[in-house]
Amino acid sequence: MPGNGFDGPMLSCRGLRRSYGQRLAVDGVGFDIARGETYGLLGPNGAGKTTTISMVCGLLARDAGEVTVAGRPMCPEATDAKAAIGLVPQDVALYDNLSATENLHFFGRLQGLQGKDLDRRVAEVLHIVGLADRADEHIDTYSGGMKRRANIAVGLVHRPELLVLDEPTVGVDPQSRNAILESVEALGAEGLSVLYTTHYMEEAERLCDRVGIIDEGRLVAEGTRRQLVAQVGAGDRIDVSGTGDLDALAATCADLPGTRGVDRRDGGVVVRVADGPASLAAIVDAAGRVGVAIAGIELVEPDLEDVFLELTGKALRD
């Protein structure tokens, strides 16, 4: 298997750059993925995630930059480096008139598997993605979520060292989405290296050991959730709902020590603060002074959505 004996990063890329005419789609992106690590590329649609992984997987020529997989240089002709990757594209790439088993046997043979080893591996990956009981049904009878899971099975059949998933839950129902996430969690727990692209903050927080935040083709920050929150200094948020003079409450909270910002919303006020627990009492007191009757108050710790907002000045799905 490619990469055996190599103790460096499973994936290393530096200075990736790609333009389409006058539009710069990826501008200097670089990151590493360790063996057994799940790394997330988090960013809105159009941020450059798919272009980045297309260069990583050798499907798209780079204008600049370097990629190695298990220490082996990647380029469109690098079959040894490509063999270490299992790519699950955003669009389902299966034959509708074949069953899941037949699709997996076909793609497995393309990867050099055969005989009983291929049979065993097909059964294994169908179990991993939860399709063992539907294995002999044609793909065109599957739901969208089942097709996505079969797509993941194809990426796994040749025992890759790095699994690359490009927005694997887009357009699927909640039950199938959870099944996909559980499969990825299990693969990560078994030591498979995973590169996972998404614009869903909750998926990145659930699955990824580290996250790279990408926006307008540039990697603007990376690290664990805790590291990213600390890096941008994203504070806590206190959501207050109630009745009365909420505009006066917003103005009063803006002047409280530790307040970083205040947003007036329908039926309430959102206060961003450096230290949520320390600010709660002062906000409750302020509400009493301006005649606001509090119906609810919630302390919300910062998440990756807050980090993205701090870094880019816009919400993740803008």
Number of C-alpha atoms within 10 A of each C-alpha: 12 18 17 9 9 11 11 15 19 24 24 20 22 15 17 23 23 24 15 8 7 6 8 14 21 28 21 15 20 18 17 17 23 18 19 19 21 27 26 27 28 29 26 21 16 14 21 24 28 21 20 24 21 18 24 26 24 19 15 15 15 22 14 14 16 18 25 19 27 26 19 19 16 24 20 15 10 13 12 15 23 23 19 22 25 23 22 24 19 16 13 15 15 19 14 14 13 16 21 29 23 18 23 29 21 17 16 23 14 11 13 9 17 15 9 9 10 19 15 12 21 26 16 16 23 24 15 20 23 18 20 16 9 16 20 13 16 17 23 14 13 16 13 18 22 23 23 27 27 29 25 28 27 25 24 28 24 25 18 19 25 28 24 27 24 21 21 24 23 16 12 17 13 11 9 19 20 15 17 23 17 16 18 23 17 15 18 20 13 10 13 22 25 30 21 25 26 22 22 18 19 12 18 23 17 11 20 22 18 21 25 24 26 25 24 18 23 21 22 14 17 19 16 16 19 12 14 22 20 13 14 15 13 23 23 22 24 23 18 24 19 17 13 15 14 23 16 16 24 24 15 16 26 18 12 14 12 16 19 17 15 21 14 15 14 8 12 24 22 19 23 25 24 17 15 20 12 12 22 16 11 14 20 17 11 19 24 13 12 16 14 21 15 15 11 10 17 13 16 13 14 18 18 23 18 22 24 26 14 16 17 14 10 12 15 21 11 6
